[in-house]
Structures are given as structure tokens and as C-alpha cells.
Amino acid sequence: MAEFRLHCFPESGGCYKAALMLALCGGDWEAIPVDYFRGETRTPEWKARVSVMGEVPVLEHGGRRLTQSGVILSHLSRHFGRFAAEDGEEQLRWLLFDNHKFTSYLATWRFLLGWAENPDPAVIAFFRARVEAAFNVVEAQLDGRDFLLGAAPCIADVSMQGYLHYPEAEWPLDHARWPRIAAWRTRFAAMPGHRPAYDLLPGTRTPPR
Ligand SMILES: N[C@@H](CCC(=O)N[C@@H](CS)C(=O)NCC(=O)O)C(=O)O
């Protein structure tokens, strides 16, 4: 059995964050696939057995079961001694911003576009505007910085990259509007161990409509 076991499915950028961190750190991990699109993570049985929150990623390591990607990234950062910012509070600040504004709006907008049944165009437009506002914040933060907090990547970068390595057709923005984000994504993709999401996450895919 591998040292790390990740409950995941391929379309989940949250799961990709954990898998990406493991890949960048050279961790020995295996996937425990979940059937998200058939509602497995929302069943009382799964919630009782795996996580009351009904969400993946869930990482099993050393007899513990960790949930919430920010917790998982922090745990892996401590375990491997990698991707820790010098300023832990600043790192936490950007992790929280990512979970609330950047990842959550981008993930929801992408889900509505690709997988939701009859999404309301007004709701799609609302989430797109929220995504664009979050991108503007990150674009400003990257002014004069190669990574979020400076010259070196930290787990807030790993977290925020979670949905940026899926095919652009799944999150069709005018990428030229955010050139620093585009350069940051390219810089990140050049790091040793990096693989795009669908290369890294195993399991049966549910392609977008
Ligand atoms: N804040 C959580 C978000 C996790 C999350 O939303 N995961 C999605 C898949 S990407 C999920 O399992 N959602 C279950 C649901 O909404 O029912 C984290 O970063 O781990």
C-alpha cells in the first residue's frame, strides 16, 4: 500500500491540488476513486465512513484522515519540508482568499458550464464576474513577483493553481487580460514533477457536455 492514499476524482481541482503537491514532492501515493457524479460523496454512508463534510479531497496518511485541501497542503508541506512561505500568516491569508474567492468561484463557474443540468445564464454570468474579480486581485498581487509571495512558490501557489491546469476550454476566459497569471501558470508548469490535472488524477472521466 502506498504511503499516501487520496480519495479523489479526475475533474476535481481540489483533489488536483493534493495530487500536485504529492507529485512536486515526490510522494508515494495512490488514488481511491470516488464516484462524485453519481453522488457517492453525498451519501450518509460515505459521510459517516470518510468525511462528514461530504467533500474530496481526503488524504489518508499515517493513520490519519485529513480533509480540506488547505489542511492537506499544510500537512504535506510540513512532512516534506517543501513549499512553506517564510511568512506563515501571509501564506494563510492567500490560502483563505483562494478557498473563498479564487478556487470556489472558478470551480463553481466551470462546473455550471460543463456539468450542471440546465444552468441559469444569469447565475453563470454572476459567477464569471466573481471569477474575473478574483483574477484581477491575483493579477495585482503578481506585480513584481514570480510567485504569490515573492521569488519562491509556497502552498498558497499550489492551492491557487488547482484549476489552472485543466484544459482552457473548460474555463473559457480571455486569458490575455491577465498576462501575469498566464506567466505564473507557465512558470508553475515548468516545475519538476508538475503534470496537468488529467494526466495526474486517475479514474474514469466524466467529460463536460
Ligand atoms: N474547501 C474544500 C472544497 C472541496 C470541494 O468543494 N470539493 C468538491 C469537489 S472539487 C466536492 O467534493 N464537493 C462535494 C459537494 O459539493 O457535494 C477544499 O479545498 O478541500
The ligand as a Gaussian input file, in Angstrom:
#p B3LYP/6-31G(d) Opt

LIG

0 1
 N      -12.737000      23.830000       0.669000
 C      -12.715000      22.467000       0.199000
 C      -13.568000      22.351000      -1.030000
 C      -13.640000      20.934000      -1.523000
 C      -14.711000      20.765000      -2.562000
 O      -15.574000      21.619000      -2.807000
 N      -14.680000      19.598000      -3.182000
 C      -15.690000      19.266000      -4.144000
 C      -15.066000      18.553000      -5.329000
 S      -13.915000      19.613000      -6.157000
 C      -16.693000      18.359000      -3.508000
 O      -16.336000      17.291000      -3.037000
 N      -17.944000      18.787000      -3.429000
 C      -18.969000      17.975000      -2.866000
 C      -20.323000      18.618000      -2.982000
 O      -20.380000      19.815000      -3.266000
 O      -21.298000      17.927000      -2.782000
 C      -11.263000      22.048000      -0.082000
 O      -10.485000      22.902000      -0.505000
 O      -10.929000      20.864000       0.118000

